[in-house]
Amino acid sequence: MHTILSSATREVVIGDDQPTVLIGERINPTGRKKLAAALETGDMEVLRREAVAQVEAGADILDVNVGSSGVDEVGLLAQVVQAVAETVDVPLSLDSDNPGALEAALKVYHGKPIINSVTGQESSLAEVLPLVKRYDAAVIALTMDDDGIPADPARRVVIAHKIIERAESLGIPREDVIIDCLVLTVATESDAALVTLEAVRRVKEELGVNQTLGASNISYGLPERNVLNGAFLAMAINAGVTCPTVNAARVRQAVLATDLLLGRDRYARRYIKDYRQRR
């Protein structure tokens, strides 16, 4: 099953038979004071530099989030989307829980983006899915509902089914729904990784859709996070994740190695090319 996204000039295909697609997570002010300050002052240069750095590090898609106190998200998200699209040629993921901000950004976007995100909550389904249909976008679907994130992997899969059924009832094709089974840190929930991986495997088996994860959440609050992130990412890709949301600069080598070992890199061409470029 292929999810096809595009910018004005470039197409990205997500699928089990394709190399793992990386969604760059760094255009997000959460925990990043310099980026938050740039958003508050409308400094687009900081954002442009971050976009270029992520693409050079191997990001195939960029997630764009401007949610910060003191900003007009409705106007700012569209402005930032335009600035990033003028700077790099990769497709974008429009990241907001504000339907007004999402629609403003969708109106100025050229190509087929991702909307990030919809949940199993009725209010979210009612507000976000019509935008997905109207603008022919793809959407990331989070396996949470009015009761929060289920501790049981089976319940997360039930929510995934619900979102896809609702999307298909509106004429949104299944391949345009990317499921996120969600990751909690193992620092506080020792079985968090196992729960997420089981949910990913079941979604893969039952629905066959593409999947993402905010993989670095697994290591929050722990030392040597890159070690944990790399190990978990390899396990998640093997379970069925096809487009993780990551800091590409920190995980690209691990992802290339995983793709090679899973038979997705014929004659190790991508792995060797990356090695030579880093020498």
C-alpha positions as CSV (number, residue, x, y, z in Angstrom):
1,M,0.0,0.0,0.0
2,H,1.5,3.3,-1.1
3,T,0.9,6.7,0.4
4,I,2.0,9.3,-2.2
5,L,2.8,12.8,-1.1
6,S,4.2,15.8,-3.0
7,S,5.6,19.3,-2.9
8,A,5.3,21.6,-5.9
9,T,8.3,19.8,-7.5
10,R,8.9,16.5,-5.7
11,E,7.0,13.3,-4.9
12,V,7.6,10.9,-2.0
13,V,6.2,7.4,-1.9
14,I,5.7,5.6,1.4
15,G,5.3,1.9,1.4
16,D,6.6,-1.5,2.7
17,D,8.4,-2.1,-0.6
18,Q,10.1,1.3,-0.4
19,P,13.1,2.6,1.7
20,T,12.0,3.9,5.1
21,V,10.8,7.5,4.8
22,L,12.0,10.0,7.5
23,I,9.7,12.7,8.7
24,G,11.9,15.5,10.2
25,E,10.6,16.7,13.5
26,R,12.8,19.7,14.2
27,I,10.5,22.6,13.1
28,N,8.8,22.5,16.5
29,P,9.2,25.1,19.2
30,T,8.5,22.6,22.1
31,G,11.6,22.7,24.3
32,R,13.5,24.8,21.8
33,K,13.8,28.4,23.0
34,K,15.7,29.8,20.0
35,L,13.1,28.4,17.6
36,A,10.2,29.6,19.8
37,A,11.8,33.1,19.9
38,A,12.2,33.1,16.1
39,L,8.5,32.3,15.7
40,E,7.4,35.0,18.0
41,T,9.4,37.6,16.1
42,G,8.6,36.2,12.6
43,D,12.3,35.4,11.9
44,M,12.0,33.0,9.0
45,E,15.8,32.7,8.5
46,V,16.1,30.4,11.5
47,L,13.3,28.2,10.2
48,R,14.8,28.1,6.7
49,R,18.2,27.1,8.1
50,E,16.6,24.3,10.2
51,A,14.7,23.1,7.1
52,V,17.9,22.9,5.0
53,A,19.8,21.2,7.8
54,Q,17.1,18.5,8.1
55,V,16.9,17.8,4.4
56,E,20.7,17.6,4.2
57,A,20.6,15.1,7.1
58,G,18.2,12.9,5.2
59,A,14.7,14.0,6.0
60,D,12.3,13.1,3.2
61,I,9.3,15.1,4.6
62,L,9.3,18.0,7.1
63,D,6.8,18.3,9.9
64,V,6.0,22.0,10.5
65,N,4.7,22.9,14.0
66,V,4.4,26.6,15.2
67,G,2.4,26.0,18.4
68,S,3.8,28.4,20.9
69,S,2.4,30.9,23.5
70,G,2.2,34.4,22.1
71,V,1.8,33.5,18.4
72,D,-1.2,33.7,16.1
73,E,-1.1,30.1,14.9
74,V,-3.7,30.6,12.2
75,G,-1.6,33.2,10.4
76,L,1.8,32.0,11.3
77,L,1.5,28.3,10.2
78,A,0.6,29.4,6.7
79,Q,3.5,31.9,6.7
80,V,6.0,29.3,7.9
81,V,4.7,26.7,5.4
82,Q,5.3,29.1,2.6
83,A,8.8,30.0,3.8
84,V,9.8,26.3,4.2
85,A,8.3,25.4,0.8
86,E,10.3,28.1,-0.9
87,T,13.5,26.8,0.8
88,V,13.4,23.1,0.4
89,D,11.6,20.8,-2.1
90,V,10.3,18.0,0.2
91,P,6.7,17.5,1.0
92,L,5.4,18.9,4.4
93,S,3.4,17.7,7.3
94,L,1.2,20.4,8.7
95,D,1.2,19.9,12.4
96,S,-1.5,21.6,14.4
97,D,-4.6,20.9,16.5
98,N,-6.2,24.1,15.3
99,P,-8.5,23.5,12.3
100,G,-8.3,27.1,11.3
101,A,-4.5,27.1,11.2
102,L,-4.6,23.8,9.2
103,E,-7.0,25.2,6.6
104,A,-5.0,28.4,6.2
105,A,-1.8,26.4,5.6
106,L,-3.6,24.0,3.2
107,K,-4.8,27.0,1.1
108,V,-1.2,28.1,0.4
109,Y,0.3,24.7,0.0
110,H,1.2,23.4,-3.5
111,G,1.1,19.6,-3.7
112,K,-0.2,16.9,-1.4
113,P,0.7,17.3,2.3
114,I,0.1,15.4,5.4
115,I,-2.3,16.8,8.1
116,N,-0.9,16.0,11.5
117,S,-3.2,14.9,13.1
118,V,-6.6,13.4,13.8
119,T,-7.5,11.3,16.8
120,G,-10.4,8.9,17.6
121,Q,-12.1,11.7,19.5
122,E,-15.4,12.6,17.9
123,S,-14.6,16.3,17.8
124,S,-11.3,15.7,16.1
125,L,-12.9,13.4,13.5
126,A,-15.6,15.9,12.7
127,E,-13.2,18.8,12.4
128,V,-10.1,17.3,10.7
129,L,-11.4,14.6,8.3
130,P,-13.4,17.0,6.2
131,L,-10.2,19.1,5.6
132,V,-8.4,15.9,4.6
133,K,-11.1,15.2,2.0
134,R,-11.5,18.8,0.8
135,Y,-7.8,19.4,0.2
136,D,-6.9,15.8,-1.0
137,A,-4.3,15.5,1.8
138,A,-3.0,12.5,3.7
139,V,-3.5,12.4,7.5
140,I,-1.7,11.0,10.5
141,A,-4.1,9.3,12.8
142,L,-3.2,9.0,16.5
143,T,-4.6,5.9,18.4
144,M,-6.1,7.8,21.2
145,D,-9.6,8.9,22.1
146,D,-11.6,10.7,24.7
147,D,-10.2,8.3,27.3
148,G,-6.6,9.1,26.4
149,I,-3.9,6.7,25.1
150,P,-4.9,3.1,25.9
151,A,-2.5,0.9,27.8
152,D,-3.8,-2.1,25.9
153,P,-2.4,-2.5,22.4
154,A,-5.7,-4.1,21.2
155,R,-7.6,-0.9,22.2
156,R,-5.2,1.2,20.1
157,V,-5.9,-1.1,17.1
158,V,-9.7,-0.6,17.7
159,I,-9.2,3.1,17.5
160,A,-7.1,2.8,14.3
161,H,-10.0,0.8,12.7
162,K,-12.5,3.4,13.8
163,I,-10.5,6.3,12.2
164,I,-10.0,4.5,9.0
165,E,-13.7,3.4,8.8
166,R,-14.7,7.0,9.3
167,A,-12.2,8.3,6.7
168,E,-13.4,5.8,4.1
169,S,-17.0,6.7,4.8
170,L,-16.1,10.3,3.7
171,G,-14.3,9.0,0.5
172,I,-10.8,9.3,1.9
173,P,-8.8,6.3,0.6
174,R,-7.2,4.0,3.2
175,E,-3.8,4.6,1.8
176,D,-4.0,8.3,2.8
177,V,-4.4,7.5,6.5
178,I,-1.1,7.0,8.3
179,I,-1.5,5.4,11.7
180,D,0.5,6.4,14.7
181,C,0.3,3.8,17.5
182,L,2.0,6.3,19.9
183,V,5.0,5.9,22.1
184,L,5.4,6.5,25.8
185,T,8.7,6.5,27.6
186,V,10.1,3.3,29.1
187,A,11.4,5.4,32.0
188,T,7.9,5.4,33.5
189,E,6.3,2.5,31.7
190,S,8.7,-0.5,31.4
191,D,6.5,-2.3,28.9
192,A,5.8,0.9,26.8
193,A,7.9,-0.3,23.9
194,L,6.3,-3.8,23.8
195,V,2.8,-2.3,23.9
196,T,3.5,0.0,21.0
197,L,5.3,-2.7,18.9
198,E,2.4,-5.1,19.4
199,A,-0.1,-2.4,18.3
200,V,2.1,-1.7,15.2
201,R,2.2,-5.4,14.3
202,R,-1.6,-5.7,14.6
203,V,-2.3,-2.6,12.6
204,K,0.0,-3.9,9.9
205,E,-1.7,-7.3,9.8
206,E,-5.3,-6.1,10.1
207,L,-5.2,-2.8,8.1
208,G,-2.1,-2.9,6.0
209,V,-1.7,0.9,6.2
210,N,1.5,2.9,6.5
211,Q,2.6,3.9,10.0
212,T,4.6,6.5,11.8
213,L,5.9,7.0,15.3
214,G,7.5,9.8,17.3
215,A,10.3,7.3,18.0
216,S,12.4,9.5,20.4
217,N,9.6,9.5,23.0
218,I,10.7,6.0,24.0
219,S,13.8,7.4,25.7
220,Y,12.5,10.5,27.3
221,G,14.1,11.1,30.7
222,L,16.9,8.5,30.2
223,P,20.6,8.9,29.5
224,E,22.2,8.0,26.1
225,R,18.9,8.5,24.4
226,N,20.4,7.9,20.9
227,V,21.3,4.3,21.8
228,L,17.7,3.6,22.9
229,N,16.2,5.5,20.0
230,G,18.3,3.6,17.4
231,A,17.4,0.2,18.9
232,F,13.7,1.0,19.2
233,L,13.5,2.4,15.7
234,A,15.0,-0.8,14.1
235,M,12.4,-2.8,16.0
236,A,9.6,-0.5,15.0
237,I,10.5,-0.6,11.3
238,N,10.6,-4.3,11.4
239,A,7.2,-4.4,13.0
240,G,5.6,-2.2,10.3
241,V,6.5,1.5,10.7
242,T,7.3,2.9,7.3
243,C,7.7,6.7,8.0
244,P,8.9,7.5,11.5
245,T,9.0,11.0,12.8
246,V,12.6,11.7,13.9
247,N,15.6,13.9,14.1
248,A,17.1,12.6,10.8
249,A,20.6,13.7,11.7
250,R,20.7,11.4,14.7
251,V,19.0,8.3,13.3
252,R,19.6,8.1,9.5
253,Q,22.6,5.7,9.8
254,A,20.5,3.3,12.0
255,V,17.6,3.5,9.6
256,L,19.8,2.8,6.6
257,A,21.3,-0.2,8.4
258,T,17.9,-1.5,9.2
259,D,16.7,-1.1,5.6
260,L,19.8,-3.0,4.4
261,L,19.2,-5.8,6.9
262,L,15.6,-6.1,5.9
263,G,16.4,-6.5,2.3
264,R,15.3,-3.0,1.2
265,D,18.6,-1.8,-0.1
266,R,19.8,-3.9,-3.0
267,Y,23.5,-4.5,-3.0
268,A,23.8,-2.0,0.0
269,R,23.8,0.9,-2.5
270,R,22.2,3.5,-0.2
271,Y,24.2,2.4,2.8
272,I,27.5,2.6,1.0
273,K,26.6,6.0,-0.7
274,D,25.8,7.5,2.7
275,Y,29.1,6.2,4.1
276,R,31.1,7.7,1.3
277,Q,29.3,11.0,1.6
278,R,30.3,11.2,5.3
279,R,34.0,10.4,4.7
